[in-house]
């Protein structure tokens, strides 16, 4: 079963708070219920993969100002049928940052989130069941993709965090302890 790897990652992940625990439970139930959970065509929701992308020296993290959502968030995107969420997170980080050399800092999950994506053009509102990984980038020039208004390296200083999204703040707080 192509979902087993993700279920194993989820079962080995220990959430840091009640919100993440609820997300973990929702994601497991969703993956167990829908064999096509990695497909964007599942219009009620789908598995996505993203990253908390840090600099080579781990002093900065890269965020994107997402065009469609109009907010600062981590890099990531749709699995489009791929069940290897770490591979998807790596690919999306490369595509959205322009940085070619990116590697995982750990193979386990870094964070989880379930969030409602609002209706957009012909796409109805749906959920993203997001699996997040801690990735590290080589020192390369960043290139803003078509999906972003901007990219921003932030330092380990909460005052420069451009987002008040709870899950972004949670990832930031996990990162500053590393």
QUIRAGI-V212193 format. One record per residue. RES is the residue in one small letter. PSI is psi as a letter, one per 20 degrees, with the letter a starting at -180 (999 if undefined). OMEGA is omega in radians with two decimals (999 if undefined). Layout:
BEGIN
<<RES	PSI	OMEGA> <RES	PSI	OMEGA>>
END
This chain:
BEGIN
<<x	p	-3.07> <x	i	-3.14> <x	i	-3.04> <x	h	-3.14> <x	g	3.12> <x	g	3.12> <x	h	3.09> <x	g	3.07> <x	g	-3.13> <x	g	3.14> <x	h	3.14> <x	j	-3.12> <x	p	-3.14> <x	o	-3.10> <x	q	-3.09> <x	i	3.13> <x	r	-3.06> <x	h	3.13> <x	g	3.13> <x	h	3.09> <x	g	3.10> <x	g	3.10> <x	g	3.13> <x	g	-3.13> <x	g	3.12> <x	g	-3.11> <x	g	3.12> <x	g	3.14> <x	g	3.14> <x	g	-3.13> <x	g	3.13> <x	h	-3.08> <x	h	-3.00> <x	o	3.11> <x	h	-3.14> <x	k	-3.06> <x	h	-3.13> <x	i	-3.07> <x	p	3.08> <x	h	-3.14> <x	i	3.03> <x	n	-2.89> <x	i	3.06> <x	h	3.13> <x	r	-3.12> <x	r	3.09> <x	p	3.02> <x	r	3.13> <x	p	3.14> <x	a	-3.05> <x	q	2.85> <x	o	-3.02> <x	o	-3.10> <x	q	3.13> <x	r	-3.14> <x	g	-3.12> <x	j	3.09> <x	k	3.12> <x	i	-3.12> <x	q	3.04> <x	q	-3.08> <x	p	3.06> <x	q	3.10> <x	q	2.99> <x	n	-3.00> <x	p	-3.10> <x	g	-3.03> <x	h	-3.10> <x	i	3.14> <x	l	3.09> <x	r	3.08> <x	p	-3.14> <x	r	3.07> <x	r	3.09> <x	q	3.11> <x	r	-3.14> <x	a	-3.06> <x	q	3.09> <x	h	3.13> <x	l	3.08> <x	i	-3.14> <x	p	-3.11> <x	i	3.11> <x	n	-3.04> <x	h	3.07> <x	g	3.10> <x	h	3.12> <x	g	3.13> <x	g	3.10> <x	g	-3.12> <x	g	-3.13> <x	h	3.11> <x	g	3.10> <x	g	-3.11> <x	h	-3.04> <x	i	-3.13> <x	h	-3.03> <x	i	3.14> <x	p	-3.11> <x	g	-3.05> <x	n	3.12> <x	p	3.14> <x	q	3.08> <x	p	3.01> <x	h	3.06> <x	q	-3.12> <x	i	-3.14> <x	r	3.11> <x	q	3.08> <x	h	-3.06> <x	r	3.10> <x	q	3.04> <x	q	3.01> <x	p	-3.11> <x	q	3.14> <x	p	3.05> <x	p	-3.09> <x	q	3.07> <x	p	-3.12> <x	o	-3.09> <x	d	-3.10> <x	j	-3.10> <x	p	-3.14> <x	r	3.11> <x	q	-3.10> <x	r	-3.12> <x	q	2.94> <x	p	3.08> <x	n	-2.88> <x	p	3.09> <x	p	-3.00> <x	p	-3.10> <x	q	3.07> <x	o	-3.10> <x	q	-3.13> <x	p	-3.09> <x	q	2.97> <x	r	3.11> <x	n	3.11> <x	r	3.08> <x	p	3.08> <x	q	3.12> <x	p	-3.12> <x	p	-3.13> <x	r	3.12> <x	i	-3.11> <x	i	-3.03> <x	q	2.92> <x	h	-3.05> <x	r	2.99> <x	q	-3.09> <x	p	2.99> <x	p	3.09> <x	q	3.11> <x	r	3.14> <x	m	-3.13> <x	o	-3.06> <x	h	-3.12> <x	i	3.13> <x	j	3.12> <x	o	-3.04> <x	j	-3.08> <x	q	3.02> <x	j	3.10> <x	p	-3.09> <x	g	-3.10> <x	h	3.08> <x	g	3.11> <x	h	3.12> <x	g	3.12> <x	g	3.09> <x	g	-3.10> <x	h	3.05> <x	g	-3.08> <x	g	-3.07> <x	i	3.09> <x	i	-3.09> <x	999	999>>
END
